[in-house]
Amino acid sequence: MIKKKVHITALDGILIVVLLATATYMVYRVTMAMNYHWNWAILPKYFFYYDEEKGRWVANILIEGLLTTIRLSIWATLLAILLGTTVGIMRTSRRLLFRLISRTYVELIRNIPPLVLVFIFYFFVSDQIMPLLGIEAYMRGRSPFTQGIVAALMAPTASLNTFLSGTMTVALFQGAYITEIVRAGIQSIEKGQWEAAYALGLSWWSQMRWVILPRAIRRVLPALTNEFINTIKYSAIVSVISIQELTFQGMQIMAATYLTMEVWLIITAIYLVMCLLLSMGVRRLEHRLARSQGSI
């Protein structure tokens, strides 16, 4: 791969100066015009604190909220990929019923506000369906070791139903967008690829699995990356149903300390770092896939 040299032009310098000046002015306005007293010293204890009983440092609510956000985002992403890929294939099916079902799902979800979807799932799925499934009651009867594993991978037993509801909501919402991305990727494959796979005697499923989907996924990977990042950001919506993820914990700290600016700047920085790391990781994956195909 040929690395491009980075050249900083005069325009880049001007933009940097403008951004720094804008940030300085905003800090000045908050500090002087609003008479705001910055207090960063109190925030580190909300990341970690020293537990006298355990004799070691333990995670506090900001780290716990971050871990909950990561867990929720991972499970929601996996479910969204599974759902989006399945419905995306249905969108390209020759059967009218499959196309109608998939089109209805996409149009319905994409035209409902995410916040409304959260409340629908919370009051219907959590309150009505989850008790019937008995997941929480089942987990209460398991050993402490099993409950600990579930708590590490998902959520504590007491909040498991709410966590699952929030995860399914985010997955359902993101799945609709991934559906359209997968559909576009499948339809972008040249007709000759389909004909070559058919000439080899492959069944429709084998064609899709071994020929079409691998090429389609490589083409839509940048768009999928954007949806993975959106999943992390949309996870903040579930704070309205008291899932103790990062945004919810930020509101708790703000209510206790009244440090509005400091708390939300910290929360913003954490989300920014998570999304940037994900973008960098997927970019590296794109380069590896390109090398494997001999494109670079």
Beta strands, then each sheet from edge to edge (+ up, - down):
strand 1: 48-51
strand 2: 56-59
sheet 1: 1+ 2-
end
